[in-house]
Amino acid sequence: MNRRKDLQNEFGVKGRAMGVFQIVNERDGKRYVASSPTLDSAWRREKFMLDAGSHPNSALQRAYKAQAGAGFRFEIVERLAHDGGAEQGGEEAQAGKSVLGRGAVQAYRDALKRLERKWLGELRPYEPAGYNRAPAER
């Protein structure tokens, strides 16, 4: 077991607010929905990409540029709850310290993706009524 990597993973999961957010164009009501493992900095990151003209969603980027960045708001849709059920093992468990294993970190990532899919299904922010691309047919 790699203690350093486990501690980094634990900080990466427990030290952050994770969840789903949306960027809403107040002029036409279109929205872009996504998830982030770092909600606290998500708007700064998204706004930086939009201001730089490098956002991966081209439809949102075009609208943002056309409006010179005016009329867009960022909203947190739902935060992913930290269940506090950290896996413990070895000496850390005996000392009462929690350490999240790689499986627990992956479980948080999977839960974040499920939460994003839930909100994409509920809000349906797909083109042309929104900025997200519709999921590919299987």
N, C-alpha and C positions, 0 to 999 in steps of 0.2 A: 504494500500500500504506500502510495506517495503522499506523505503528510502535507507537503507544501502545496501540491496540486489540489488536494481536498480542501485545504483552507482557502485557496483562491476561488474554488468553485462555490464554497459556502458564502464567502463575501459577495461573490457575483450574483448569487440568488437571494440571500437574506438581506443584503444591504441595499437592495433596489426595489422600487415600486414598479411592478410589471403590470401590463394590461393592454387594453384596446383603446385607441383614440380615433378621432375623426377630424378632418379639416373641412370646414363648411364654407362654401362660397355664399355669402349673404345676399348677393345680387340675384342669383338664380336658384339657390337651394341645393345645388349639386354638392356632393360630399365625396371625400376620399377616406376610406376606412383601412386601418392597419393596426398591427400590434407592435409592442416594443418591450424589450426586457429592461428598459431604462425610461420609464414614463417621465421622470423628472427632467430629463434633457431632450425628450422626443421633439418638442416644438422647436427648440433651438436648432436641433439637427435638421429637421424638415425645412425650417425657414432658411437656414444657411444654404441648403441645396437649391431651394426655390430662388433665393436671391442671386445665387451663382449661376443659375440657368442649367443646373445639372441634376434635377430631380429625375429619378428613374420612371416616374409616371408622366409621360409626355402630354397627355390631355390636361392634367392638373398644371403642369409647367406652362403650357400655352395660355391657359386662362389666367394664371397668376401674372404672367408677363403682360398680357393684354390689359389687365387692370392695375398694372404697376404695383402689385402686392396689396392693394386696398380691398377691403371687404372680405377678408378671409379670417376665420376664427378657428382656434384649436380647442377641442373639448375632449376630456377623458370620458370614455363611454363606460368602461368598467375596469376595475383593478382586480388583478389576480390575488386571491387571498393566500397568505402564507399560512400553511396549516400548522406550523410549529412542530410537526412530527419529523424531526430530523433523525436520520439514522445515526446510531452511536456504535462505536466499536473500540476495542483495545483499551489502552491506557486512558484515552480521552473520555470514554464512557465512565470509567471508574472515577475520574476527576470531576465528572458532571459537566463536561464540555461537549457541545454537540458538534458533530462534523457531518456534513452532507456528503454522501458518496456520489460517484459519477451517475449512478442510477437515479438518485433523487434529483440531481440537476437536470438530467434528461427528462424526468417526469414533469418538472416545472416547464421546460421548453415545450413538451407535448401539450400540456394543459394550456399554455399560452396560445398555441396554434389552434386548439379546439375552441377556445374562447373567441379567437378572431373569426373562425368559420361560423360560429354561432351568430355573431353580429353581422357578418356579411350576409348570412341567410335572412336575418330579421330586417336589416336596413336596405338590402338589395341596392347598393350604391353603384350599379353597373352602368356602363355606357349604353345609351346616350343620356340617361337620367342622372348619372354620377360619373366619377372618374375611374373607378376600378374596372378592370377588364373582367368580363364574365368567365367563370371557370370553364375549362375545356370539357367538352362532352366526352364521356368514356364509352 
